[in-house]
């Protein structure tokens, strides 16, 4: 656990929530009953209005159009209720001891997945959202005397129930400490394990919030008969040092137009901060 003092990070001495401890130890946590029915109704109304008002962003050219329709980005810019949601006290209580009291939103996307027998979205395979932040030779175990650092945390705020039939997010507890990404030859294997531990489905009720460290191995699990779809607001939080990716760097950057025109090669563009869309921004 950590805290900020005069701009610097230091070890935290104040107590932290059970959710923060679970995130640090196992890479995930689920907060139960965070939103009331009335709070969910407001969010659902505003979310549905965003889908009706704005077309799909088209941020991923490789995604089928019908699946691209599932997503709406930068929700805090498009919904006052979503903006209020990102600073919910119970969420901040869980993440601030790991990211610092000055952590911020780095991405904010709504997922509205209808019942669908198959999904081509990459989230249906084992992946990590960023990192691994400390790549490590698998023969070198992490020294448990050193708290494993956390740089980003994803949260799913559920607006409807997400039972096993609807393909909830599955995590492999502790895998955020692996120093590795999931083995490519097993990205579709639901029975994948790390350090003797297998998948744990983050089953949720409407109003719950599932949280996971960016480095933990996770995926959407396959849907089953009785799938009712999914509806949740996703909020990714990062340390102050991590750049926000609420909008693509092609539209939000620190560059003059002449500077962009002079960048004639792919590396010339990335070195000045013009990156292609990836997990958080696409």
ZABAMI-904612 format. One record per residue (C-alpha): residue number from 1; residue in one letter; chain; y, x, z. Coordinates in steps of 0.2 Angstrom, whole numbers, always signed. Layout:
<node k="NUM" r="A" c="A" Y="Y" X="X" Z="Z"/>
...
END
This chain:
<node k="1" r="X" c="A" Y="+0" X="+0" Z="+0"/>
<node k="2" r="X" c="A" Y="+18" X="+6" Z="-3"/>
<node k="3" r="X" c="A" Y="+36" X="+2" Z="-1"/>
<node k="4" r="X" c="A" Y="+53" X="+7" Z="-8"/>
<node k="5" r="X" c="A" Y="+65" X="+17" Z="+3"/>
<node k="6" r="X" c="A" Y="+81" X="+22" Z="-5"/>
<node k="7" r="X" c="A" Y="+74" X="+21" Z="-22"/>
<node k="8" r="X" c="A" Y="+58" X="+31" Z="-18"/>
<node k="9" r="X" c="A" Y="+40" X="+25" Z="-15"/>
<node k="10" r="X" c="A" Y="+32" X="+29" Z="+2"/>
<node k="11" r="X" c="A" Y="+16" X="+23" Z="+11"/>
<node k="12" r="X" c="A" Y="+18" X="+6" Z="+18"/>
<node k="13" r="X" c="A" Y="+16" X="+4" Z="+37"/>
<node k="14" r="X" c="A" Y="+20" X="-15" Z="+38"/>
<node k="15" r="X" c="A" Y="+5" X="-27" Z="+37"/>
<node k="16" r="X" c="A" Y="+1" X="-34" Z="+20"/>
<node k="17" r="X" c="A" Y="-8" X="-50" Z="+15"/>
<node k="18" r="X" c="A" Y="-26" X="-52" Z="+13"/>
<node k="19" r="X" c="A" Y="-23" X="-55" Z="-6"/>
<node k="20" r="X" c="A" Y="-14" X="-38" Z="-7"/>
<node k="21" r="X" c="A" Y="-29" X="-30" Z="+1"/>
<node k="22" r="X" c="A" Y="-41" X="-38" Z="-10"/>
<node k="23" r="X" c="A" Y="-31" X="-32" Z="-26"/>
<node k="24" r="X" c="A" Y="-30" X="-15" Z="-20"/>
<node k="25" r="X" c="A" Y="-49" X="-14" Z="-14"/>
<node k="26" r="X" c="A" Y="-57" X="-25" Z="-28"/>
<node k="27" r="X" c="A" Y="-44" X="-27" Z="-41"/>
<node k="28" r="X" c="A" Y="-43" X="-46" Z="-40"/>
<node k="29" r="X" c="A" Y="-38" X="-60" Z="-29"/>
<node k="30" r="X" c="A" Y="-36" X="-79" Z="-30"/>
<node k="31" r="X" c="A" Y="-23" X="-88" Z="-21"/>
<node k="32" r="X" c="A" Y="-28" X="-106" Z="-17"/>
<node k="33" r="X" c="A" Y="-16" X="-121" Z="-18"/>
<node k="34" r="X" c="A" Y="+0" X="-112" Z="-22"/>
<node k="35" r="X" c="A" Y="+7" X="-126" Z="-32"/>
<node k="36" r="X" c="A" Y="+8" X="-144" Z="-26"/>
<node k="37" r="X" c="A" Y="+4" X="-159" Z="-38"/>
<node k="38" r="X" c="A" Y="+23" X="-162" Z="-41"/>
<node k="39" r="X" c="A" Y="+27" X="-144" Z="-44"/>
<node k="40" r="X" c="A" Y="+13" X="-144" Z="-57"/>
<node k="41" r="X" c="A" Y="+20" X="-160" Z="-65"/>
<node k="42" r="X" c="A" Y="+37" X="-152" Z="-68"/>
<node k="43" r="X" c="A" Y="+29" X="-136" Z="-75"/>
<node k="44" r="X" c="A" Y="+17" X="-146" Z="-87"/>
<node k="45" r="X" c="A" Y="+32" X="-156" Z="-93"/>
<node k="46" r="X" c="A" Y="+43" X="-141" Z="-97"/>
<node k="47" r="X" c="A" Y="+28" X="-131" Z="-104"/>
<node k="48" r="X" c="A" Y="+23" X="-146" Z="-116"/>
<node k="49" r="X" c="A" Y="+42" X="-147" Z="-121"/>
<node k="50" r="X" c="A" Y="+42" X="-129" Z="-126"/>
<node k="51" r="X" c="A" Y="+26" X="-131" Z="-137"/>
<node k="52" r="X" c="A" Y="+34" X="-147" Z="-145"/>
<node k="53" r="X" c="A" Y="+51" X="-139" Z="-148"/>
<node k="54" r="X" c="A" Y="+46" X="-121" Z="-153"/>
<node k="55" r="X" c="A" Y="+34" X="-115" Z="-166"/>
<node k="56" r="X" c="A" Y="+21" X="-102" Z="-162"/>
<node k="57" r="X" c="A" Y="+29" X="-85" Z="-162"/>
<node k="58" r="X" c="A" Y="+17" X="-77" Z="-174"/>
<node k="59" r="X" c="A" Y="+16" X="-61" Z="-164"/>
<node k="60" r="X" c="A" Y="-1" X="-56" Z="-169"/>
<node k="61" r="X" c="A" Y="-4" X="-57" Z="-188"/>
<node k="62" r="X" c="A" Y="-23" X="-55" Z="-186"/>
<node k="63" r="X" c="A" Y="-25" X="-71" Z="-176"/>
<node k="64" r="X" c="A" Y="-30" X="-87" Z="-185"/>
<node k="65" r="X" c="A" Y="-15" X="-99" Z="-186"/>
<node k="66" r="X" c="A" Y="-25" X="-112" Z="-175"/>
<node k="67" r="X" c="A" Y="-27" X="-100" Z="-161"/>
<node k="68" r="X" c="A" Y="-9" X="-93" Z="-163"/>
<node k="69" r="X" c="A" Y="-4" X="-110" Z="-158"/>
<node k="70" r="X" c="A" Y="-12" X="-108" Z="-141"/>
<node k="71" r="X" c="A" Y="+2" X="-96" Z="-135"/>
<node k="72" r="X" c="A" Y="+21" X="-97" Z="-131"/>
<node k="73" r="X" c="A" Y="+29" X="-81" Z="-125"/>
<node k="74" r="X" c="A" Y="+44" X="-77" Z="-114"/>
<node k="75" r="X" c="A" Y="+42" X="-93" Z="-104"/>
<node k="76" r="X" c="A" Y="+55" X="-89" Z="-91"/>
<node k="77" r="X" c="A" Y="+68" X="-89" Z="-105"/>
<node k="78" r="X" c="A" Y="+62" X="-106" Z="-111"/>
<node k="79" r="X" c="A" Y="+58" X="-115" Z="-95"/>
<node k="80" r="X" c="A" Y="+68" X="-116" Z="-79"/>
<node k="81" r="X" c="A" Y="+52" X="-120" Z="-69"/>
<node k="82" r="X" c="A" Y="+44" X="-105" Z="-76"/>
<node k="83" r="X" c="A" Y="+58" X="-94" Z="-71"/>
<node k="84" r="X" c="A" Y="+57" X="-101" Z="-53"/>
<node k="85" r="X" c="A" Y="+38" X="-98" Z="-53"/>
<node k="86" r="X" c="A" Y="+39" X="-80" Z="-56"/>
<node k="87" r="X" c="A" Y="+47" X="-77" Z="-40"/>
<node k="88" r="X" c="A" Y="+36" X="-89" Z="-30"/>
<node k="89" r="X" c="A" Y="+35" X="-81" Z="-12"/>
<node k="90" r="X" c="A" Y="+16" X="-82" Z="-11"/>
<node k="91" r="X" c="A" Y="+14" X="-72" Z="-27"/>
<node k="92" r="X" c="A" Y="+27" X="-59" Z="-22"/>
<node k="93" r="X" c="A" Y="+19" X="-57" Z="-5"/>
<node k="94" r="X" c="A" Y="+3" X="-52" Z="-14"/>
<node k="95" r="X" c="A" Y="+10" X="-40" Z="-27"/>
<node k="96" r="X" c="A" Y="+25" X="-32" Z="-19"/>
<node k="97" r="X" c="A" Y="+15" X="-21" Z="-7"/>
<node k="98" r="X" c="A" Y="+6" X="-13" Z="-22"/>
<node k="99" r="X" c="A" Y="+20" X="-13" Z="-35"/>
<node k="100" r="X" c="A" Y="+35" X="-11" Z="-24"/>
<node k="101" r="X" c="A" Y="+49" X="-23" Z="-18"/>
<node k="102" r="X" c="A" Y="+58" X="-20" Z="-34"/>
<node k="103" r="X" c="A" Y="+44" X="-24" Z="-46"/>
<node k="104" r="X" c="A" Y="+48" X="-35" Z="-61"/>
<node k="105" r="X" c="A" Y="+41" X="-47" Z="-74"/>
<node k="106" r="X" c="A" Y="+35" X="-37" Z="-89"/>
<node k="107" r="X" c="A" Y="+27" X="-52" Z="-99"/>
<node k="108" r="X" c="A" Y="+27" X="-71" Z="-97"/>
<node k="109" r="X" c="A" Y="+16" X="-81" Z="-109"/>
<node k="110" r="X" c="A" Y="+9" X="-98" Z="-108"/>
<node k="111" r="X" c="A" Y="-9" X="-101" Z="-113"/>
<node k="112" r="X" c="A" Y="-14" X="-119" Z="-119"/>
<node k="113" r="X" c="A" Y="-32" X="-116" Z="-125"/>
<node k="114" r="X" c="A" Y="-40" X="-133" Z="-132"/>
<node k="115" r="X" c="A" Y="-59" X="-135" Z="-131"/>
<node k="116" r="X" c="A" Y="-66" X="-124" Z="-145"/>
<node k="117" r="X" c="A" Y="-84" X="-118" Z="-148"/>
<node k="118" r="X" c="A" Y="-78" X="-100" Z="-153"/>
<node k="119" r="X" c="A" Y="-63" X="-89" Z="-150"/>
<node k="120" r="X" c="A" Y="-58" X="-74" Z="-160"/>
<node k="121" r="X" c="A" Y="-45" X="-69" Z="-147"/>
<node k="122" r="X" c="A" Y="-48" X="-51" Z="-141"/>
<node k="123" r="X" c="A" Y="-47" X="-57" Z="-123"/>
<node k="124" r="X" c="A" Y="-64" X="-64" Z="-125"/>
<node k="125" r="X" c="A" Y="-71" X="-46" Z="-124"/>
<node k="126" r="X" c="A" Y="-71" X="-34" Z="-110"/>
<node k="127" r="X" c="A" Y="-54" X="-25" Z="-109"/>
<node k="128" r="X" c="A" Y="-41" X="-18" Z="-98"/>
<node k="129" r="X" c="A" Y="-22" X="-23" Z="-100"/>
<node k="130" r="X" c="A" Y="-15" X="-6" Z="-98"/>
<node k="131" r="X" c="A" Y="-21" X="+11" Z="-94"/>
<node k="132" r="X" c="A" Y="-32" X="+17" Z="-87"/>
<node k="133" r="X" c="A" Y="-17" X="+24" Z="-78"/>
<node k="134" r="X" c="A" Y="-27" X="+38" Z="-71"/>
<node k="135" r="X" c="A" Y="-41" X="+43" Z="-83"/>
<node k="136" r="X" c="A" Y="-55" X="+52" Z="-75"/>
<node k="137" r="X" c="A" Y="-71" X="+60" Z="-78"/>
<node k="138" r="X" c="A" Y="-85" X="+48" Z="-73"/>
<node k="139" r="X" c="A" Y="-94" X="+62" Z="-63"/>
<node k="140" r="X" c="A" Y="-79" X="+63" Z="-52"/>
<node k="141" r="X" c="A" Y="-78" X="+49" Z="-39"/>
<node k="142" r="X" c="A" Y="-62" X="+43" Z="-32"/>
<node k="143" r="X" c="A" Y="-58" X="+49" Z="-15"/>
<node k="144" r="X" c="A" Y="-57" X="+33" Z="-5"/>
<node k="145" r="X" c="A" Y="-45" X="+41" Z="+8"/>
<node k="146" r="X" c="A" Y="-32" X="+39" Z="-6"/>
<node k="147" r="X" c="A" Y="-27" X="+21" Z="-10"/>
<node k="148" r="X" c="A" Y="-30" X="+18" Z="-28"/>
<node k="149" r="X" c="A" Y="-12" X="+16" Z="-37"/>
<node k="150" r="X" c="A" Y="-8" X="+0" Z="-45"/>
<node k="151" r="X" c="A" Y="+5" X="-1" Z="-59"/>
<node k="152" r="X" c="A" Y="+4" X="-18" Z="-66"/>
<node k="153" r="X" c="A" Y="-4" X="-35" Z="-60"/>
<node k="154" r="X" c="A" Y="-8" X="-50" Z="-71"/>
<node k="155" r="X" c="A" Y="-7" X="-68" Z="-63"/>
<node k="156" r="X" c="A" Y="-14" X="-84" Z="-70"/>
<node k="157" r="X" c="A" Y="-5" X="-99" Z="-63"/>
<node k="158" r="X" c="A" Y="-17" X="-114" Z="-67"/>
<node k="159" r="X" c="A" Y="-9" X="-131" Z="-72"/>
<node k="160" r="X" c="A" Y="-27" X="-139" Z="-74"/>
<node k="161" r="X" c="A" Y="-44" X="-135" Z="-67"/>
<node k="162" r="X" c="A" Y="-53" X="-120" Z="-74"/>
<node k="163" r="X" c="A" Y="-71" X="-122" Z="-70"/>
<node k="164" r="X" c="A" Y="-85" X="-111" Z="-77"/>
<node k="165" r="X" c="A" Y="-87" X="-123" Z="-92"/>
<node k="166" r="X" c="A" Y="-70" X="-119" Z="-98"/>
<node k="167" r="X" c="A" Y="-72" X="-100" Z="-99"/>
<node k="168" r="X" c="A" Y="-62" X="-93" Z="-84"/>
<node k="169" r="X" c="A" Y="-57" X="-75" Z="-83"/>
<node k="170" r="X" c="A" Y="-71" X="-64" Z="-77"/>
<node k="171" r="X" c="A" Y="-68" X="-48" Z="-68"/>
<node k="172" r="X" c="A" Y="-80" X="-33" Z="-63"/>
<node k="173" r="X" c="A" Y="-74" X="-30" Z="-45"/>
<node k="174" r="X" c="A" Y="-69" X="-12" Z="-41"/>
<node k="175" r="X" c="A" Y="-69" X="-7" Z="-59"/>
<node k="176" r="X" c="A" Y="-50" X="-3" Z="-59"/>
<node k="177" r="X" c="A" Y="-55" X="+13" Z="-49"/>
<node k="178" r="X" c="A" Y="-67" X="+18" Z="-64"/>
<node k="179" r="X" c="A" Y="-53" X="+29" Z="-73"/>
<node k="180" r="X" c="A" Y="-61" X="+22" Z="-89"/>
<node k="181" r="X" c="A" Y="-60" X="+7" Z="-101"/>
<node k="182" r="X" c="A" Y="-76" X="-4" Z="-104"/>
<node k="183" r="X" c="A" Y="-88" X="+5" Z="-115"/>
<node k="184" r="X" c="A" Y="-85" X="-1" Z="-133"/>
<node k="185" r="X" c="A" Y="-104" X="-4" Z="-136"/>
<node k="186" r="X" c="A" Y="-104" X="-17" Z="-122"/>
<node k="187" r="X" c="A" Y="-88" X="-26" Z="-124"/>
<node k="188" r="X" c="A" Y="-97" X="-42" Z="-128"/>
<node k="189" r="X" c="A" Y="-110" X="-40" Z="-115"/>
<node k="190" r="X" c="A" Y="-108" X="-53" Z="-101"/>
<node k="191" r="X" c="A" Y="-120" X="-44" Z="-90"/>
<node k="192" r="X" c="A" Y="-110" X="-28" Z="-91"/>
<node k="193" r="X" c="A" Y="-109" X="-19" Z="-74"/>
<node k="194" r="X" c="A" Y="-99" X="-5" Z="-66"/>
<node k="195" r="X" c="A" Y="-105" X="+5" Z="-51"/>
<node k="196" r="X" c="A" Y="-119" X="-8" Z="-48"/>
<node k="197" r="X" c="A" Y="-107" X="-23" Z="-48"/>
<node k="198" r="X" c="A" Y="-107" X="-37" Z="-62"/>
<node k="199" r="X" c="A" Y="-95" X="-51" Z="-67"/>
<node k="200" r="X" c="A" Y="-86" X="-62" Z="-55"/>
<node k="201" r="X" c="A" Y="-79" X="-78" Z="-63"/>
<node k="202" r="X" c="A" Y="-62" X="-82" Z="-56"/>
<node k="203" r="X" c="A" Y="-65" X="-101" Z="-55"/>
<node k="204" r="X" c="A" Y="-49" X="-110" Z="-51"/>
<node k="205" r="X" c="A" Y="-42" X="-127" Z="-47"/>
<node k="206" r="X" c="A" Y="-25" X="-134" Z="-53"/>
<node k="207" r="X" c="A" Y="-12" X="-125" Z="-43"/>
<node k="208" r="X" c="A" Y="-22" X="-110" Z="-39"/>
<node k="209" r="X" c="A" Y="-16" X="-92" Z="-45"/>
<node k="210" r="X" c="A" Y="-29" X="-79" Z="-50"/>
<node k="211" r="X" c="A" Y="-23" X="-61" Z="-50"/>
<node k="212" r="X" c="A" Y="-30" X="-45" Z="-56"/>
<node k="213" r="X" c="A" Y="-25" X="-27" Z="-58"/>
<node k="214" r="X" c="A" Y="-21" X="-21" Z="-76"/>
<node k="215" r="X" c="A" Y="-35" X="-8" Z="-75"/>
<node k="216" r="X" c="A" Y="-49" X="-19" Z="-69"/>
<node k="217" r="X" c="A" Y="-62" X="-23" Z="-83"/>
<node k="218" r="X" c="A" Y="-60" X="-42" Z="-87"/>
<node k="219" r="X" c="A" Y="-62" X="-55" Z="-101"/>
<node k="220" r="X" c="A" Y="-63" X="-73" Z="-104"/>
<node k="221" r="X" c="A" Y="-80" X="-79" Z="-101"/>
<node k="222" r="X" c="A" Y="-89" X="-89" Z="-114"/>
<node k="223" r="X" c="A" Y="-86" X="-108" Z="-114"/>
<node k="224" r="X" c="A" Y="-100" X="-120" Z="-110"/>
<node k="225" r="X" c="A" Y="-104" X="-138" Z="-113"/>
<node k="226" r="X" c="A" Y="-91" X="-149" Z="-105"/>
<node k="227" r="X" c="A" Y="-77" X="-137" Z="-108"/>
<node k="228" r="X" c="A" Y="-60" X="-146" Z="-105"/>
<node k="229" r="X" c="A" Y="-49" X="-131" Z="-111"/>
<node k="230" r="X" c="A" Y="-37" X="-121" Z="-101"/>
<node k="231" r="X" c="A" Y="-19" X="-122" Z="-97"/>
<node k="232" r="X" c="A" Y="-10" X="-109" Z="-87"/>
<node k="233" r="X" c="A" Y="+6" X="-99" Z="-86"/>
<node k="234" r="X" c="A" Y="+2" X="-80" Z="-86"/>
<node k="235" r="X" c="A" Y="+15" X="-68" Z="-78"/>
<node k="236" r="X" c="A" Y="+12" X="-50" Z="-78"/>
<node k="237" r="X" c="A" Y="+22" X="-39" Z="-66"/>
<node k="238" r="X" c="A" Y="+24" X="-21" Z="-66"/>
<node k="239" r="X" c="A" Y="+32" X="-7" Z="-56"/>
<node k="240" r="X" c="A" Y="+51" X="-4" Z="-59"/>
<node k="241" r="X" c="A" Y="+46" X="+11" Z="-70"/>
<node k="242" r="X" c="A" Y="+37" X="+0" Z="-83"/>
<node k="243" r="X" c="A" Y="+47" X="-7" Z="-97"/>
<node k="244" r="X" c="A" Y="+48" X="-26" Z="-99"/>
<node k="245" r="X" c="A" Y="+39" X="-32" Z="-114"/>
<node k="246" r="X" c="A" Y="+44" X="-50" Z="-114"/>
<node k="247" r="X" c="A" Y="+51" X="-48" Z="-131"/>
<node k="248" r="X" c="A" Y="+45" X="-36" Z="-145"/>
<node k="249" r="X" c="A" Y="+54" X="-19" Z="-146"/>
<node k="250" r="X" c="A" Y="+58" X="-24" Z="-164"/>
<node k="251" r="X" c="A" Y="+70" X="-37" Z="-157"/>
<node k="252" r="X" c="A" Y="+75" X="-30" Z="-140"/>
<node k="253" r="X" c="A" Y="+79" X="-12" Z="-139"/>
<node k="254" r="X" c="A" Y="+92" X="+1" Z="-135"/>
<node k="255" r="X" c="A" Y="+95" X="+7" Z="-152"/>
<node k="256" r="X" c="A" Y="+109" X="+6" Z="-165"/>
<node k="257" r="X" c="A" Y="+105" X="-1" Z="-182"/>
<node k="258" r="X" c="A" Y="+108" X="+16" Z="-190"/>
<node k="259" r="X" c="A" Y="+96" X="+24" Z="-178"/>
<node k="260" r="X" c="A" Y="+83" X="+12" Z="-183"/>
<node k="261" r="X" c="A" Y="+86" X="+15" Z="-202"/>
<node k="262" r="X" c="A" Y="+84" X="+34" Z="-199"/>
<node k="263" r="X" c="A" Y="+67" X="+32" Z="-192"/>
<node k="264" r="X" c="A" Y="+56" X="+34" Z="-208"/>
<node k="265" r="X" c="A" Y="+39" X="+37" Z="-201"/>
<node k="266" r="X" c="A" Y="+28" X="+27" Z="-188"/>
<node k="267" r="X" c="A" Y="+30" X="+41" Z="-175"/>
<node k="268" r="X" c="A" Y="+48" X="+43" Z="-178"/>
<node k="269" r="X" c="A" Y="+49" X="+24" Z="-173"/>
<node k="270" r="X" c="A" Y="+38" X="+25" Z="-158"/>
<node k="271" r="X" c="A" Y="+46" X="+40" Z="-151"/>
<node k="272" r="X" c="A" Y="+63" X="+31" Z="-150"/>
<node k="273" r="X" c="A" Y="+55" X="+15" Z="-143"/>
<node k="274" r="X" c="A" Y="+50" X="+4" Z="-157"/>
<node k="275" r="X" c="A" Y="+32" X="+0" Z="-153"/>
<node k="276" r="X" c="A" Y="+20" X="-12" Z="-161"/>
<node k="277" r="X" c="A" Y="+14" X="-27" Z="-151"/>
<node k="278" r="X" c="A" Y="-1" X="-25" Z="-139"/>
<node k="279" r="X" c="A" Y="-8" X="-34" Z="-124"/>
<node k="280" r="X" c="A" Y="+8" X="-38" Z="-115"/>
<node k="281" r="X" c="A" Y="+20" X="-42" Z="-130"/>
<node k="282" r="X" c="A" Y="+7" X="-49" Z="-143"/>
END
